Amino acid sequence: MGTYRYGVEILHLLVSPSHAYFGRAKDGPADVPTIDAAQAEVVAGKGIVGDRFFGKAAHMDAAVTLFAVESLEAMAEELGAGPFDPLATRRNVILRGAQLAPLVGADFALESGGSVVQFHGGRPAHPCAWMNEVLAPGAHAAMRGRGGIRCQALSGGLLHRGPAVLVSPVPLDPGKAGVPSLLRPTRLP
């Protein structure tokens, strides 16, 4: 299997010890500390040190969320709103130049600042109804199929904001970073 390398940029590294979106959206998000870190420490099997999903058994396979900023920009254009604050999505790693949907089910790596962190793409990161409140009306629906991916950390290391390389086992099309992927029909009744 070939290895594909893509130059990307890590724009934001969101680390927050608490959940901001719970309860009723009309009550507004919780006021929780949210850091846009210059670097974030990743621990294999646990996630990002200091983050709300770190070491939580229920989230081991999906402790780190990756999101393409192009999705947010396309949503803003479609909704005639924005620009949107990428941190409002509550995704951990905001990238530019990365088509993420094909990485679901794949092992891949992010190289940044001399460090390599390996991930397993677990599942799509579905948006919640809060997106209508914190971004714009219609954002919840607009984000479907392009909410990023939830990943398991396979190795530890540091992620650094700035230029990075996405190492993928499958070919990606960075030009499709903001395009919604087809959602599989749910099996729920």
Solvent accessible surface area in square Angstrom, and as a share of the most:
residue,aa,sasa,rsa
1,M,198,0.88
2,G,45,0.43
3,T,92,0.53
4,Y,85,0.32
5,R,139,0.51
6,Y,38,0.14
7,G,69,0.67
8,V,10,0.06
9,E,71,0.32
10,I,1,0.00
11,L,38,0.19
12,H,41,0.18
13,L,0,0.00
14,L,0,0.00
15,V,15,0.09
16,S,0,0.00
17,P,74,0.46
18,S,44,0.28
19,H,84,0.37
20,A,7,0.06
21,Y,40,0.15
22,F,128,0.53
23,G,68,0.65
24,R,152,0.55
25,A,25,0.20
26,K,154,0.65
27,D,92,0.48
28,G,30,0.28
29,P,68,0.43
30,A,34,0.27
31,D,151,0.78
32,V,29,0.17
33,P,86,0.54
34,T,53,0.31
35,I,97,0.49
36,D,44,0.23
37,A,15,0.12
38,A,72,0.56
39,Q,90,0.40
40,A,4,0.03
41,E,88,0.39
42,V,2,0.01
43,V,46,0.26
44,A,49,0.38
45,G,27,0.26
46,K,87,0.37
47,G,0,0.00
48,I,1,0.01
49,V,65,0.37
50,G,43,0.41
51,D,9,0.04
52,R,18,0.07
53,F,21,0.09
54,F,60,0.25
55,G,30,0.29
56,K,110,0.46
57,A,89,0.69
58,A,86,0.67
59,H,46,0.21
60,M,64,0.29
61,D,71,0.37
62,A,0,0.00
63,A,2,0.01
64,V,0,0.00
65,T,7,0.04
66,L,0,0.00
67,F,0,0.00
68,A,5,0.04
69,V,8,0.05
70,E,34,0.15
71,S,3,0.02
72,L,4,0.02
73,E,79,0.35
74,A,30,0.23
75,M,0,0.00
76,A,11,0.09
77,E,147,0.66
78,E,110,0.49
79,L,58,0.29
80,G,73,0.70
81,A,39,0.30
82,G,44,0.42
83,P,136,0.85
84,F,22,0.09
85,D,79,0.41
86,P,23,0.15
87,L,39,0.19
88,A,17,0.13
89,T,1,0.00
90,R,23,0.08
91,R,24,0.09
92,N,0,0.00
93,V,0,0.00
94,I,0,0.00
95,L,0,0.00
96,R,90,0.33
97,G,16,0.15
98,A,1,0.01
99,Q,30,0.13
100,L,11,0.05
101,A,44,0.34
102,P,51,0.32
103,L,0,0.00
104,V,45,0.26
105,G,52,0.50
106,A,13,0.10
107,D,81,0.42
108,F,8,0.03
109,A,10,0.08
110,L,0,0.00
111,E,44,0.20
112,S,4,0.03
113,G,59,0.57
114,G,88,0.85
115,S,24,0.15
116,V,72,0.41
117,V,0,0.00
118,Q,89,0.39
119,F,0,0.00
120,H,57,0.25
121,G,0,0.00
122,G,28,0.27
123,R,91,0.33
124,P,50,0.31
125,A,4,0.03
126,H,117,0.52
127,P,14,0.09
128,C,53,0.32
129,A,60,0.46
130,W,19,0.07
131,M,2,0.01
132,N,54,0.28
133,E,98,0.44
134,V,40,0.23
135,L,23,0.12
136,A,12,0.09
137,P,117,0.73
138,G,34,0.33
139,A,0,0.00
140,H,38,0.17
141,A,60,0.46
142,A,18,0.14
143,M,0,0.00
144,R,114,0.42
145,G,12,0.12
146,R,17,0.06
147,G,4,0.04
148,G,13,0.12
149,I,3,0.01
150,R,37,0.14
151,C,0,0.00
152,Q,55,0.24
153,A,2,0.01
154,L,72,0.36
155,S,28,0.18
156,G,39,0.37
157,G,23,0.22
158,L,59,0.29
159,L,0,0.00
160,H,40,0.18
161,R,101,0.37
162,G,14,0.13
163,P,119,0.75
164,A,8,0.06
165,V,40,0.23
166,L,0,0.00
167,V,23,0.13
168,S,1,0.01
169,P,25,0.15
170,V,46,0.27
171,P,88,0.55
172,L,17,0.08
173,D,61,0.31
174,P,56,0.35
175,G,71,0.68
176,K,104,0.44
177,A,9,0.07
178,G,11,0.11
179,V,87,0.50
180,P,64,0.40
181,S,43,0.28
182,L,178,0.88
183,L,81,0.40
184,R,200,0.73
185,P,111,0.70
186,T,101,0.59
187,R,217,0.79
188,L,139,0.69
189,P,176,1.10
